[in-house]
Amino acid sequence: MDILLINPPNCGRSIPEERYGIDSLRQIFRGEPLALETLAGNLGGHQVRIVDLKAEPDALHAVLAEFRPRLVGLTAVTCEANAVLRLAAQVKENCGATVVVGGVHASNDPEFFNSSEIDYVVVGLGKQSFRELVDALEGASPPSAVPGVAKTRPGTPLAWQPRSFGRADLVEHLPPRYDLVDRYRQHYTLKSLGLEMGFVASAFGCPFDCSFCCIAGLTGGRYLTLDIEAVVRDIQMLADLPVVRLVDANTFGHPEHARRLCRRIREAGIRKSFLADVRADTVVRHPDLLREWKDIGLRSVVIGFEEIDDARLDGMNKTSSATLNREAIRILHEIGLTIVGDFIISPDYDEEQFAKLASYLVENPIDLPIFTVLTPLPGTPLHRQMREQILIHDLDYYTLTNAVVPTRLPERTFYEYYAGLLKAGHSKAKL
């Protein structure tokens, strides 16, 4: 079967830019579509292509005309969901292929895609379930029998057999098809910092349940680590790239797995720089683990501090504390790791709260602070809590840089303070 996998173009809209001319809130990094490369790795026996519309925005029409796929797979985060519906309609009009959508938004809000442009929705990790769907479409079994896959039926709620995710869904013996994006490789850079990097996964899901986070929908709340030899294999496949981004939501969620992986990378003689995600509590409890990783090339950690006071952290179900966050910052500076710190700006911030955050960053220096706006993404606990407050339902604005609920400050003032934080935080940023 000829199968085309599509990474949607950069999309999403900006309230501060459209209404107030504030265009400094754009934070775009173009990385490779690892989710699609991973799907393709389990599609042996089929002709598979990936078209990355983030790197090649106008390529789809020509690819459809030349390749004429029988099956098209699309992935989307929330702010890309509307664009994916438009792309699916284009596919149907052009070649009539069967269209399947998966990814973060489909896993948390599958009903959004219960539309005539879409034939099937994959809920959760798709490497194995998508392959099972392909096999079913070729006649091996009824597609409706594949757990984790819903057949669309517009006008009637989706129904599907839930999938219990486990190691079998990782299909670890089959690596990602990195070769399918070779022609785009020069686009996968963080240009402002001069970094060329590749993506590798070492785990899926997260053992925590922060109210704002959309990760749990991918694994049904489970945390699944990949076989260490598979992770090392994937790193070695990116031989020409100096930097590897471990794209796990929590690389160190199983500390002993992370330690074994570290030691295996050293044994394999791999010489690369690594970026990885870690929680503050892991840093405080296992500083020796971070030191081991520093010795084999870890240069930066991404850490979700989210807020600077305990009440707001508790409100997010973060299971962390302001004291613990400050201690993590101290330890990471002592070890010599660059800190990429995530902070969530609540729309109910006033001038005092913006000032407190600015002061906090002076007292607790972060090498690259990342500021997002608290956004109730569909399917998350936060969305259920804030449903009645939501003013903007157009998912194009769910970029994490727009307030989709009312702001306490006048809206323009809110975005001016937000832009000021970004300008100050990024003036001497390093990674």
TAQUIJO-V441904 format. One record per helix or strand of 3 or more residues. SS is the DSSP state (a for helix, b for strand). FROM is the first residue (numbers start at 0). TO is the last residue. If there is no record, write none. Layout:
SS;FROM;TO
SS;FROM;TO
This chain:
b;1;6
a;14;19
a;33;40
b;46;51
a;59;66
b;70;74
a;77;93
b;97;101
a;103;107
a;109;112
b;119;121
a;126;136
a;142;144
b;148;150
a;166;169
a;177;186
a;190;192
b;194;199
b;202;204
a;215;218
b;222;224
a;227;236
b;242;245
a;254;266
b;272;276
a;279;284
a;286;294
b;297;305
a;309;314
a;321;334
b;337;344
a;350;362
b;367;372
a;380;388
a;394;396
a;410;425
